[in-house]
Amino acid sequence: MVARRFARGASTVVLLIGMGPVPAAEAGPGEAGFAEPTEGVLVPAGTGAAGEPVAGAEGELAEGEAEEQDIEEQEVDVEELERRIELLAEELERLRSGEPENQVTIDQARALGLAPSAAATYEIDSGVSIAGYGEALYENYASDKTTQFDYLRAILYAGYRFNDKFLFNSEIEVEHAKEIFVEFAYVDYLATPNFGLRAGMLLIPMGLVNEFHEPTVFIGAERPVTENKIIPTTWRENGGGVYGAFDNVAFRAYVVNGFNGSAFSSSGLRGGRQKGGKAKANDMAFTGRLDITPTPGVFFGASFYTGGSGQGDIVDDNGRNYGVRTSIFDVHAQAQVRGFDFRALYAQAGLDDTSMLNQVLGLEGTKGVAEKMQGGYVQLGYDVLSQAPGAGGVGLTPYLRLEKVDTHTALAAGFTRDPGKNNRYTTFGIELKPIPNIVLKVDHMWVSNAVDSGVNQFNVNVGYAF
């Protein structure tokens, strides 16, 4: 383009000024475009003795200026056309590569209460979005328990963006290759860029895994035990509430149906999830979360849940109804910086009316539901290829998780603690990500307690997300 402009400009100059006073070979005065000399100076033809232009020269000059203006206008038109072609090519490349219209970062997805793939609906301006994940798990036990290989989950995220304010998002799960569940399904109203309303089947906003449970997101072939028995991942209930993020602070607060306490056990709260299907709602609950992200990849916060779990089913002989209030809180932190991945969580649950609950359920001795449960873990991994220039995006992360869970921390009078419910878990493994969307995790978990009833296990997990 520069060379073309220079050539055109040079031609214009030649037309206008004749390239100086040197005549062609054997040309004399009055020839080769020169007039007679005036006081020893050659002047271009078409000028008078004093070098002033004659009438014919004025016309030629005007024509040259007009031609130069036409050329400049044509160049502007060509530049605009080239710019539009470049924009069109970029748009075609984006559509061909599947690149989203509005990129949502991992931190932004977390502020919405979603794992990266689950946020696909937020990346489009309108229409349908499809994403998903899946994982297969091999478990080999150091006991007579049968080794199993389970296609644990195959997930499809389906969403629809109605306009810039309303959207629908859902997670449909096939579990164990045969059971179909709805993990979440809700409608969002995005009131402002920082605040929204949400209603439907919602993920309870607790812990580090419940909302962020894609296999490419959490480390380990299996989810932490604390986030299975104390925070019963994947935990979802029907309800509604608000969410938002301002600067580096994100929050969510929902009202949902409560647990079904009649399904609690000495092993924890997991059985009390109602999963949105014809959920008993005599007792409701309130749950919320607050996270602070001081820098990308680092966040810490706390979450809570409190509500009745009796659902009108825990009644004594006099007809008195017991609410079985259940309260859970956790504090958590995560940092992913320069290849290091650090995560830590502590959770505690407290239950009221456990004496009556156990009586109605017919539980005695060490089989009773505890009035206090707790658990926590610390986990550290390091991607050994993160600082290698030639790694090409491949990740290789050895990791170690230290965890302690006790679902019999305290019981009502007349019940006995079971030391087999107080376990330590040590998990060591390695995670390979050939690309960010595919993961292979291999680890070994050692389980110990005071009565030596823990069962060690070897695990292999293959997962994907898109």
BASENU-788225 format. One record per residue (C-alpha): residue in one letter; x, y, z. Coordinates in steps of 0.02 Angstrom, whole numbers, m for minus. Example, Ala and Ser with C-alpha at 12.3 -4.5 7.8 and 13.67 -1.06 7.14 Angstrom:
BEGIN
SITE type      u      v      w
SITE    A    615   m225    390
SITE    S    684    m53    357
This chain:
BEGIN
SITE type      u      v      w
SITE    M      0      0      0
SITE    V    141    122     44
SITE    A    234     83   m119
SITE    R     75    104   m220
SITE    R     39    272   m139
SITE    F    219    329   m169
SITE    A    210    281   m354
SITE    R     45    371   m376
SITE    G    113    524   m286
SITE    A    270    524   m394
SITE    S    166    517   m552
SITE    T     65    663   m492
SITE    V    223    763   m457
SITE    V    288    725   m631
SITE    L    127    786   m708
SITE    L    130    946   m607
SITE    I    310   1006   m612
SITE    G    395    916   m757
SITE    M    539    846   m649
SITE    G    654    997   m659
SITE    P    752   1097   m790
SITE    V    858    962   m873
SITE    P    804    937  m1057
SITE    A    811    774  m1154
SITE    A    967    735  m1256
SITE    E   1001    856  m1402
SITE    A    858    967  m1347
SITE    G    889   1151  m1356
SITE    P    798   1306  m1302
SITE    G    616   1301  m1350
SITE    E    620   1112  m1363
SITE    A    586    968  m1242
SITE    G    456   1074  m1149
SITE    F    566   1222  m1107
SITE    A    541   1402  m1158
SITE    E    672   1525  m1209
SITE    P    798   1569  m1072
SITE    T    765   1723   m972
SITE    E    918   1805   m899
SITE    G   1012   1641   m910
SITE    V    876   1538   m820
SITE    L    775   1401   m903
SITE    V    591   1406   m855
SITE    P    457   1274   m892
SITE    A    353   1298  m1047
SITE    G    186   1379  m1013
SITE    T    258   1518   m906
SITE    G    295   1694   m953
SITE    A    458   1783   m945
SITE    A    436   1815   m761
SITE    G    390   1632   m726
SITE    E    205   1670   m710
SITE    P     83   1535   m771
SITE    V    m14   1563   m929
SITE    A   m198   1519   m949
SITE    G   m166   1343  m1022
SITE    A    m54   1297   m875
SITE    E   m188   1346   m751
SITE    G   m307   1219   m830
SITE    E   m176   1082   m825
SITE    L   m140   1118   m642
SITE    A   m326   1110   m598
SITE    E   m343    946   m690
SITE    G   m192    875   m595
SITE    E   m265    928   m428
SITE    A   m432    847   m471
SITE    E   m345    686   m523
SITE    E   m246    684   m360
SITE    Q   m408    708   m259
SITE    D   m491    564   m354
SITE    I   m343    451   m316
SITE    E   m348    496   m131
SITE    E   m535    461   m123
SITE    Q   m510    293   m208
SITE    E   m374    250    m83
SITE    V   m493    292     62
SITE    D   m626    180    m16
SITE    V   m501     37    m35
SITE    E   m442     56    145
SITE    E   m622     49    209
SITE    L   m658   m104    102
SITE    E   m502   m191    167
SITE    R   m551   m150    347
SITE    R   m724   m225    323
SITE    I   m653   m381    242
SITE    E   m535   m403    390
SITE    L   m681   m387    514
SITE    L   m783   m513    414
SITE    A   m637   m635    411
SITE    E   m615   m618    600
SITE    E   m800   m652    629
SITE    L   m797   m806    515
SITE    E   m644   m871    607
SITE    R   m730   m845    776
SITE    L   m884   m940    718
SITE    R   m778  m1081    645
SITE    S   m674  m1099    803
SITE    G   m824  m1093    920
SITE    E   m755   m943   1015
SITE    P   m892   m866   1124
SITE    E   m965   m696   1088
SITE    N   m935   m635   1266
SITE    Q   m790   m723   1351
SITE    V   m825   m768   1534
SITE    T   m668   m793   1638
SITE    I   m652   m926   1772
SITE    D   m665   m794   1908
SITE    Q   m821   m719   1827
SITE    A   m901   m892   1814
SITE    R   m862   m924   1996
SITE    A   m946   m759   2044
SITE    L  m1103   m825   1956
SITE    G  m1092   m985   2058
SITE    L  m1046  m1091   1907
SITE    A   m902  m1195   1842
SITE    P   m828  m1135   1676
SITE    S   m928  m1246   1556
SITE    A  m1088  m1215   1653
SITE    A  m1073  m1029   1613
SITE    A  m1090  m1054   1424
SITE    T  m1261   m970   1418
SITE    Y  m1185   m809   1485
SITE    E  m1062   m804   1339
SITE    I  m1193   m780   1202
SITE    D  m1304   m633   1158
SITE    S  m1457   m739   1116
SITE    G  m1512   m914   1071
SITE    V  m1464  m1089   1126
SITE    S  m1305  m1141   1215
SITE    I  m1240  m1319   1235
SITE    A  m1096  m1376   1345
SITE    G  m1058  m1522   1458
SITE    Y   m938  m1635   1553
SITE    G   m916  m1815   1602
SITE    E   m807  m1933   1702
SITE    A   m771  m2117   1723
SITE    L   m704  m2184   1889
SITE    Y   m609  m2344   1927
SITE    E   m600  m2393   2113
SITE    N   m495  m2535   2182
SITE    Y   m515  m2571   2369
SITE    A   m389  m2648   2488
SITE    S   m522  m2766   2555
SITE    D   m647  m2893   2495
SITE    K   m755  m2752   2431
SITE    T   m784  m2775   2244
SITE    T   m677  m2670   2127
SITE    Q   m787  m2565   2016
SITE    F   m771  m2464   1856
SITE    D   m913  m2338   1841
SITE    Y   m958  m2216   1704
SITE    L   m998  m2098   1845
SITE    R  m1072  m1948   1756
SITE    A  m1118  m1890   1582
SITE    I  m1182  m1712   1588
SITE    L  m1265  m1596   1465
SITE    Y  m1282  m1410   1500
SITE    A  m1426  m1336   1401
SITE    G  m1467  m1151   1407
SITE    Y  m1561  m1017   1315
SITE    R  m1525   m831   1312
SITE    F  m1688   m737   1280
SITE    N  m1612   m563   1279
SITE    D  m1487   m460   1378
SITE    K  m1592   m477   1537
SITE    F  m1667   m652   1540
SITE    L  m1590   m824   1520
SITE    F  m1622  m1006   1564
SITE    N  m1483  m1125   1617
SITE    S  m1488  m1310   1661
SITE    E  m1382  m1463   1697
SITE    I  m1452  m1633   1649
SITE    E  m1356  m1781   1719
SITE    V  m1348  m1965   1674
SITE    E  m1270  m2047   1827
SITE    H  m1197  m2222   1833
SITE    A  m1245  m2238   1648
SITE    K  m1429  m2265   1691
SITE    E  m1500  m2138   1814
SITE    I  m1559  m1969   1749
SITE    F  m1564  m1816   1862
SITE    V  m1584  m1629   1846
SITE    E  m1437  m1552   1937
SITE    F  m1497  m1374   1916
SITE    A  m1624  m1282   1810
SITE    Y  m1660  m1098   1838
SITE    V  m1708   m932   1761
SITE    D  m1597   m780   1786
SITE    Y  m1647   m598   1776
SITE    L  m1490   m494   1752
SITE    A  m1552   m332   1827
SITE    T  m1383   m245   1810
SITE    P  m1208   m301   1762
SITE    N  m1175   m327   1948
SITE    F  m1339   m395   2016
SITE    G  m1467   m525   1969
SITE    L  m1617   m627   2025
SITE    R  m1624   m817   2010
SITE    A  m1763   m946   2034
SITE    G  m1784  m1131   2002
SITE    M  m1683  m1282   2055
SITE    L  m1524  m1208   2127
SITE    L  m1354  m1271   2181
SITE    I  m1329  m1232   2365
SITE    P  m1187  m1104   2368
SITE    M  m1071  m1193   2491
SITE    G   m895  m1260   2488
SITE    L   m766  m1274   2349
SITE    V   m848  m1414   2249
SITE    N  m1038  m1408   2257
SITE    E  m1056  m1269   2129
SITE    F   m891  m1305   2043
SITE    H   m899  m1493   2019
SITE    E   m832  m1519   1843
SITE    P   m690  m1649   1844
SITE    T   m571  m1527   1760
SITE    V   m598  m1403   1903
SITE    F   m574  m1502   2064
SITE    I   m415  m1599   2101
SITE    G   m427  m1784   2145
SITE    A   m505  m1937   2067
SITE    E   m644  m1920   2197
SITE    R   m718  m1766   2278
SITE    P   m661  m1727   2456
SITE    V   m754  m1828   2589
SITE    T   m799  m1670   2686
SITE    E   m893  m1611   2532
SITE    N   m987  m1774   2528
SITE    K  m1043  m1803   2706
SITE    I  m1048  m1629   2787
SITE    I  m1083  m1528   2628
SITE    P  m1175  m1662   2528
SITE    T  m1113  m1626   2352
SITE    T  m1197  m1617   2228
SITE    W  m1329  m1528   2333
SITE    R  m1473  m1439   2248
SITE    E  m1645  m1385   2305
SITE    N  m1790  m1280   2240
SITE    G  m1798  m1096   2280
SITE    G  m1749   m922   2231
SITE    G  m1639   m777   2279
SITE    V  m1509   m650   2226
SITE    Y  m1330   m651   2167
SITE    G  m1204   m520   2121
SITE    A  m1026   m458   2116
SITE    F   m953   m286   2153
SITE    D   m769   m259   2119
SITE    N   m683   m408   2204
SITE    V   m831   m463   2312
SITE    A   m959   m593   2254
SITE    F  m1114   m652   2347
SITE    R  m1265   m766   2331
SITE    A  m1415   m784   2446
SITE    Y  m1563   m903   2420
SITE    V  m1719   m965   2507
SITE    V  m1743  m1151   2470
SITE    N  m1840  m1300   2534
SITE    G  m1757  m1382   2684
SITE    F  m1682  m1555   2707
SITE    N  m1787  m1709   2736
SITE    G  m1718  m1752   2908
SITE    S  m1801  m1922   2908
SITE    A  m1664  m1979   2788
SITE    F  m1516  m1922   2896
SITE    S  m1399  m2055   2963
SITE    S  m1248  m2079   3074
SITE    S  m1141  m2061   2916
SITE    G  m1195  m1882   2883
SITE    L  m1324  m1771   2800
SITE    R  m1313  m1836   2622
SITE    G  m1473  m1938   2628
SITE    G  m1573  m1783   2675
SITE    R  m1556  m1700   2505
SITE    Q  m1723  m1686   2415
SITE    K  m1650  m1651   2242
SITE    G  m1799  m1548   2184
SITE    G  m1919  m1692   2156
SITE    K  m2085  m1666   2245
SITE    A  m1984  m1590   2386
SITE    K  m2066  m1573   2556
SITE    A  m2073  m1389   2596
SITE    N  m2156  m1374   2767
SITE    D  m1985  m1316   2826
SITE    M  m1886  m1194   2721
SITE    A  m1704  m1142   2734
SITE    F  m1592   m994   2700
SITE    T  m1418  m1009   2625
SITE    G  m1287   m884   2573
SITE    R  m1108   m858   2524
SITE    L   m979   m718   2518
SITE    D   m813   m729   2425
SITE    I   m671   m604   2406
SITE    T   m552   m614   2257
SITE    P   m403   m501   2295
SITE    T   m314   m553   2135
SITE    P   m357   m668   1989
SITE    G   m342   m851   2036
SITE    V   m354   m817   2223
SITE    F   m512   m810   2330
SITE    F   m572   m844   2506
SITE    G   m739   m835   2593
SITE    A   m874   m918   2695
SITE    S  m1046   m992   2670
SITE    F  m1191  m1051   2776
SITE    Y  m1355  m1144   2776
SITE    T  m1491  m1146   2908
SITE    G  m1668  m1213   2908
SITE    G  m1789  m1344   2972
SITE    S  m1772  m1526   2921
SITE    G  m1921  m1602   3011
SITE    Q  m2044  m1568   2869
SITE    G  m2190  m1610   2985
SITE    D  m2132  m1791   3005
SITE    I  m2046  m1782   3175
SITE    V  m2190  m1783   3298
SITE    D  m2199  m1851   3476
SITE    D  m2342  m1947   3556
SITE    N  m2424  m1786   3610
SITE    G  m2430  m1719   3434
SITE    R  m2290  m1594   3459
SITE    N  m2196  m1558   3298
SITE    Y  m2005  m1546   3300
SITE    G  m1922  m1438   3169
SITE    V  m1748  m1519   3178
SITE    R  m1659  m1358   3134
SITE    T  m1502  m1396   3035
SITE    S  m1363  m1269   3020
SITE    I  m1202  m1284   2921
SITE    F  m1061  m1161   2894
SITE    D   m894  m1170   2807
SITE    V   m740  m1064   2779
SITE    H   m639  m1094   2623
SITE    A   m491  m1030   2523
SITE    Q   m411  m1067   2355
SITE    A   m255  m1000   2268
SITE    Q   m193  m1046   2094
SITE    V    m33   m950   2061
SITE    R    117   m990   1951
SITE    G     79  m1176   1944
SITE    F     35  m1195   2128
SITE    D   m141  m1250   2174
SITE    F   m187  m1232   2358
SITE    R   m360  m1268   2429
SITE    A   m424  m1277   2607
SITE    L   m595  m1295   2687
SITE    Y   m673  m1322   2857
SITE    A   m858  m1363   2879
SITE    Q   m967  m1394   3031
SITE    A  m1148  m1448   3048
SITE    G  m1262  m1434   3198
SITE    L  m1434  m1514   3222
SITE    D  m1570  m1481   3350
SITE    D  m1698  m1606   3415
SITE    T  m1587  m1757   3378
SITE    S  m1655  m1855   3527
SITE    M  m1831  m1850   3456
SITE    L  m1766  m1874   3278
SITE    N  m1674  m2033   3327
SITE    Q  m1824  m2094   3426
SITE    V  m1941  m2072   3278
SITE    L  m1815  m2155   3163
SITE    G  m1787  m2298   3285
SITE    L  m1600  m2267   3301
SITE    E  m1506  m2314   3459
SITE    G  m1330  m2326   3531
SITE    T  m1195  m2290   3402
SITE    K  m1322  m2282   3260
SITE    G  m1392  m2114   3309
SITE    V  m1386  m1955   3205
SITE    A  m1262  m1836   3286
SITE    E  m1303  m1662   3346
SITE    K  m1132  m1603   3284
SITE    M  m1028  m1654   3133
SITE    Q   m870  m1579   3061
SITE    G   m735  m1602   2931
SITE    G   m599  m1513   2838
SITE    Y   m453  m1532   2720
SITE    V   m295  m1450   2655
SITE    Q   m237  m1489   2480
SITE    L    m83  m1438   2383
SITE    G    m33  m1472   2203
SITE    Y    100  m1405   2086
SITE    D     99  m1410   1897
SITE    V    279  m1458   1859
SITE    L    260  m1404   1677
SITE    S    182  m1234   1714
SITE    Q    346  m1139   1695
SITE    A    415  m1245   1552
SITE    P    417  m1144   1389
SITE    G    396  m1297   1279
SITE    A    252  m1378   1375
SITE    G    124  m1320   1248
SITE    G    m16  m1303   1376
SITE    V      5  m1479   1448
SITE    G    m18  m1488   1637
SITE    L     58  m1619   1753
SITE    T     11  m1592   1936
SITE    P     61  m1705   2082
SITE    Y    m53  m1670   2230
SITE    L    m76  m1712   2413
SITE    R   m237  m1697   2515
SITE    L   m246  m1713   2704
SITE    E   m423  m1729   2771
SITE    K   m516  m1769   2931
SITE    V   m704  m1802   2943
SITE    D   m806  m1845   3098
SITE    T   m994  m1870   3078
SITE    H  m1008  m1916   3264
SITE    T   m924  m1765   3343
SITE    A  m1060  m1747   3476
SITE    L  m1221  m1843   3511
SITE    A  m1371  m1815   3623
SITE    A  m1377  m1895   3796
SITE    G  m1406  m2082   3789
SITE    F  m1311  m2109   3626
SITE    T  m1132  m2167   3601
SITE    R  m1001  m2103   3481
SITE    D   m940  m2224   3349
SITE    P   m750  m2205   3329
SITE    G   m767  m2278   3155
SITE    K   m855  m2117   3103
SITE    N   m700  m2014   3143
SITE    N   m582  m2042   2997
SITE    R   m420  m1972   2928
SITE    Y   m393  m1975   2740
SITE    T   m225  m1952   2654
SITE    T   m234  m1943   2466
SITE    F    m82  m1933   2353
SITE    G    m94  m1932   2165
SITE    I    m53  m1852   1999
SITE    E   m160  m1760   1872
SITE    L   m122  m1750   1686
SITE    K   m206  m1622   1572
SITE    P   m150  m1645   1391
SITE    I   m265  m1498   1354
SITE    P   m364  m1394   1480
SITE    N   m527  m1483   1438
SITE    I   m469  m1663   1467
SITE    V   m398  m1737   1628
SITE    L   m329  m1902   1689
SITE    K   m314  m1920   1878
SITE    V   m230  m2065   1969
SITE    D   m219  m2071   2159
SITE    H   m213  m2179   2314
SITE    M   m313  m2142   2472
SITE    W   m264  m2207   2643
SITE    V   m404  m2210   2773
SITE    S   m371  m2228   2960
SITE    N   m470  m2221   3122
SITE    A   m461  m2279   3302
SITE    V   m537  m2449   3266
SITE    D   m439  m2488   3107
SITE    S   m597  m2503   3002
SITE    G   m538  m2386   2864
SITE    V   m522  m2458   2689
SITE    N   m384  m2394   2576
SITE    Q   m419  m2375   2391
SITE    F   m334  m2343   2224
SITE    N   m428  m2232   2100
SITE    V   m417  m2183   1917
SITE    N   m527  m2046   1843
SITE    V   m543  m1990   1663
SITE    G   m642  m1830   1638
SITE    Y   m683  m1697   1509
SITE    A   m775  m1533   1496
SITE    F   m826  m1427   1346
